Amino acid sequence: MANQVQQLRDQLKAEMSSPSPSLNKCNDLLARSKIAFIQLGVFTPNLKNINVDLMVAARDILEAGAYYSVRAKDIESFERYIAQLNTFYHDLASKLPPSQQMYPLTALNLLRLLSQNRLSDFHTALEGVDPDQLQTNPYIKQAVDLEQFLMEGSYNKVWSTRSSVQGEEFLFFYDILINTIRNEIASCSEKAYESLPLQDAGTLLFLKNTKELLNFAQERGWKVHPGEQMVYFGSDDNAAVEIPQEQIITQTLVYARELELVMAALLLFAMVFFVIMFSDLECDYINPIDLCNKLNQFVLPEMATHAFLFFMFLINGSWLAVLLNLPLVGYNVKKVLNSQHMYDATEIFRTLSIHKKECFIKVAFYLIVSRVRVSIRCAGVADAKRLCRVSSTTYTE
C-alpha cells in the first residue's frame, strides 16, 4: 500500500509538470490518494514508529493538491490542503526531511489571506514562519512587503510588483488582491468625488483600457458619459430616496410601549418608598422635618413622570390607559395650582392618614395600569402569532 502511494505521487507530479495538465486526471489521482491515506493512517501517525517514506510521499501529494486547487480556482480546497500540510510542516518537522515547497506554499497561503482582506489571520499565519525567513526567503518576503504596502496605502507599489510575480498560482491570488484593492479605492472615490474624468478614474483603479473601466463602472452602477469623458459616481438628483416610514414608526411605537412599562414601574416603586417613609414616621424612626425634606424632592418628579406617562399613552393611542390616568392627572394639576403638593412638617402628623391613604391608592392604581398594559401587549403578541399562522396556512393551501 505504501508503494501505491509513492506511485500515485509520481503520477501526480508527472501530470502537474506536463505542459497541459489534465485537471480531471489530477482530481482522480488525488481522490485515490486520500483513500490510501485513510487506510494507512497518514493523518493519525504514530510518532514513535513513523514511516518516513510514506509520510514524505503523502506530503508531496498534498502539496501537489494545493497547487491543483489553485489551478482549479477552488480556494476552499486550497485552504483545506494548507491545513493538512501544517501537520507535516510543524508537528512532524523533526521527523521528516525539509520540503522545498514549504515556503512557496506558505507564501501562497499568506497571499490568499491578503487577497481576502483577512489581516488578523495573515499575522497569525506569519507567526508560524521562521523569523530568519521573513527577509531572506523571496516568497515570504514578497507577501510581507505586500502587507506593508497595504498598511501604508501604497497601492501603486502593490500594482507595480505584479510584473515580478512568478507562477500561475501566485498570479491567481495576486489578481484577487488587486481586485480587492480596486473595490476599496472605488468605495472611497464614491464618497470623496461626485465625478472623475475617465482617464483619471482608469489610472486610479489600475485599469488598462477604457473597456475595462466601462465594465467595472457597470458593475458598480456608475454612470459613464463618453461624450464628456466623465464618470459620475452619484445617483440622479431626481431619484427619490425611499425612507422606510412604516418601519420607523412601528419601531418607535415599540420603544414607546417599552418605555411606558418602565415609567409605570418607577412610579410604583416611588409610591412604595413614600409608604415606607410614612411608616417610619409613625414608628418614630424619622423626624417630620427630615421626612418632608426627603419626600418633597420627589413630589414634582413623580407628578412629571406620571404626566409624561400619560402623554406616552396618548401618542400610542392607548385610550383605555388614557381614560384611567386622566383623573389622576387632573388631581395632580389641581394640587399644584392650589400649592398643596408639598408636605408641611408642621401639619404632617395631622394629615398623615390622608397621605398614606393617597399613597396606597396610587400603588394600587399603578399596579392596575401596569397589569392592563401587560395584558394589552400579550394580546397583541397573540394576535400577531395567530395572523402568522393564518397566513402560513393560507399560503400552504
Salt bridges, closest charged atoms under 4 A:
ASP10 OD1 - ARG9 NE 3.19
GLU15 OE1 - LYS25 NZ 3.63
ASP28 OD2 - ARG32 NH1 3.68
ASP60 OD2 - ARG9 NH1 2.97
ASP60 OD2 - LYS13 NZ 3.74
GLU79 OE1 - ARG112 NH1 3.61
GLU79 OE2 - ARG118 NH2 3.72
ASP121 OD2 - ARG118 NE 2.89
ASP145 OD2 - LYS141 NZ 2.88
GLU147 OE2 - HIS123 NE2 3.15
GLU169 OE2 - ARG71 NE 2.88
ASP175 OD1 - ARG162 NH2 2.92
GLU190 OE2 - ARG220 NH2 3.19
GLU258 OE2 - ARG377 NH2 2.40
GLU260 OE1 - ARG373 NE 2.78
GLU282 OE1 - LYS356 NZ 2.94
GLU302 OE1 - LYS362 NZ 3.57
GLU347 OE1 - ARG350 NH2 2.68
GLU358 OE2 - LYS335 NZ 3.08
GLU358 OE2 - LYS362 NZ 3.56
ASP383 OD1 - ARG386 NH2 2.19
